[in-house]
Amino acid sequence: MDNTNLEIVSPERLLLSRPVQMVVIPAWEGEMGVLPGHAPAIVMLRGGTVRLYEAGQVTDRLYVAGGFAEITPERCTVLANEAIPVSELSRAEAEERLQQAQAAYDAADRLDIAALDAAMARIQSARAMVEAAEAG
Amino acid sequence: MPSLKDLRTRINSVRSTQKITSAMKMVAASKLRRAQAQAEAARPYAERMERMLGALAASVAGSPTAPRMLVGTGKDQAHLLIAVTADRGLAGAFNANVGRYVRNLARRLEGEGKTVRILAVGRKGRDFLRRELAAMITGDISYAGRKRVEFADAEEIGRRITNMLMDGEIDVATIIYNQFRSVISQVVTETQILPPSVPETATQQETGPRAIYEFEPDEETILAQLLPQALAIQIYRALLESAAGEHGARMTAMDNATRNAGDMIKRLTLNYNRARQANITKELIEIISGAEAV
C-alpha cells in the first residue's frame, strides 16, 4: 500500500478527499508526517499548514486554524475548524486576525487560566496563518 | 348580488395576491436549493466527528475523571428544550408543529415532576411558546434578516447550554426541530444533545476488533476540545435541517395558495360574466318592451 487516503473537512464542507503519498499535519506537539500504515491515532491540531506530498513533491498546502485528525493505517481524516488553501490566504487578513487575537489575549482575565490558554492558542493559530500567507 | 364593479375589484385584488404568492414560491424554491446544499455539505464533518467521538468515548468509558459534558450530571431532573423554528411565517404548519410538540413535551415532563426550561430559536416559535409557556422560556435567539446560519451561531448556542450544564442549571438538553425529509414532508424530531448519545464505535468494525488509538495529547484534553465542537455540529445540523425544511414548507404552502387563488379567480370571473350577461338581457328586454308599448 503506497497511498493514504486523506480527507480534509470543515464544518461547512468537505474540502478535499484523495489518496496521497504522505501528509504532514500540524499536530499539538509538533509537525507530524503521516505515511500509509501509520499506527491508529487521534491527535489535536494547532493552527498551521497541512502539506500534501505526492511523488516526493509538495503538491498542495492548506492552512488549518486548529482541529483534530484521526489516523488509521489506511486513511487520515483532518477535521479542521477552518481550512483555507494557502494560495488563497491574504496577508492583510491574517495580520488583522493576529491583532484581534492579541487584543483578546490582552483583554483576558489574568487569573482565568483556561481563557488565557484559549487566547494563546488563537494567537498561535493566527501567527501560523501570517507565516503561511508570507510563504505562499 | 354584488355589482359588476365590486366583482371587478375583487378579481383584481385576488390576482395581485396570486402574483405575490407565486413570487414567494419561486423565492422559496431557490432558497431551498441553497439551504439543501448547505445541509448536505455539513454532513461529512458530522459523520467523522461522530466516529472520533465514539472512539474517544470508548477509551475513557468508566473512568471517574470522564468529563461532565460526556457523562452528564448523572441526574434527569432539569430539562432544557431547544425549540428550533423559523423567523417568518407563511410556511403552513411548519412553526406550529414544533410549537405544539414542545408544548406537549413540556407538559408531560412537568407532569412527571421535572423542571423544564425552554430556549426558543427563531421568532415564530418564541411567539407561540410565549403565549402558553412564558414562565419556562429562559432565552430566545433570532436570525431574522440573516442570509444564512453559520457554524459560529451553532457554537454560540453550544457554549450557552454548556455553561448551563456546568453550572448545574440543567441535566439534560434536547433539541426539537423540523427534519427535512423532502420538499413536501418535514418531520418534527427530538434529539438529546447533552449528554450526547454516543454511537457504538463504528471504527471498530472497520479497522478490526478494538482498534487501539494513540492520543496526542491525552484523551481528556482532546475530549475537552472535541465535545464542544461535537455539540456545535449537532446544533448546526439541526439549524440547517430546519432552514431547508422552512423553505420546503413555504414552497408547498405558497404553491397551494397560488392554486387556490387561481380557482377563486375562475369562480369570480364566471360570476362576473353571468352578471354582465344578465344586465345585457335585462336592458334588451327593457328596450324591446319599450318599443312594443309605442
Contacts between the chains, C-beta under 8 A, distances in Angstrom:
chain1	res1	chain2	res2	distance
A	7	B	44	7.6
A	7	B	48	7.4
A	9	B	44	4.9
A	9	B	45	4.5
A	9	B	48	6.1
A	10	B	45	6.6
A	11	B	42	6.2
A	11	B	45	5.0
A	11	B	151	4.3
A	11	B	232	7.6
A	11	B	233	5.9
A	11	B	236	6.2
A	12	B	38	7.9
A	12	B	41	6.2
A	12	B	42	6.7
A	12	B	45	7.9
A	12	B	151	6.3
A	13	B	41	3.9
A	13	B	42	7.4
A	13	B	44	7.7
A	13	B	45	7.9
A	14	B	41	7.0
A	14	B	44	4.3
A	14	B	45	7.5
A	27	B	216	5.9
A	28	B	216	5.8
A	28	B	217	5.5
A	29	B	216	6.0
A	29	B	217	7.0
A	32	B	216	8.0
A	39	B	214	6.1
A	40	B	207	6.6
A	40	B	211	5.0
A	40	B	212	6.6
A	40	B	213	4.7
A	40	B	214	6.9
A	41	B	213	5.7
A	41	B	214	4.1
A	41	B	215	7.0
A	41	B	216	6.5
A	42	B	52	6.1
A	42	B	55	6.4
A	42	B	56	6.6
A	42	B	213	5.0
A	42	B	214	7.6
A	42	B	215	5.5
A	42	B	216	7.7
A	42	B	222	6.3
A	43	B	215	7.4
A	43	B	216	4.3
A	43	B	222	7.9
A	44	B	216	6.9
A	44	B	217	6.4
A	44	B	221	7.0
A	44	B	222	5.2
A	44	B	225	6.1
A	68	B	52	6.3
A	68	B	222	7.0
A	68	B	225	7.6
A	68	B	226	6.1
A	68	B	229	7.8
A	70	B	48	7.1
A	70	B	51	7.0
A	70	B	52	5.2
A	70	B	55	7.5
A	72	B	203	7.8
A	72	B	206	7.9
A	72	B	207	5.4
A	72	B	211	7.0
A	73	B	207	7.6
A	74	B	207	8.0
A	77	B	48	5.3
A	77	B	52	8.0
A	79	B	45	6.4
A	79	B	48	5.8
A	79	B	49	6.2
A	79	B	52	7.1
A	79	B	229	7.8
A	81	B	229	7.4
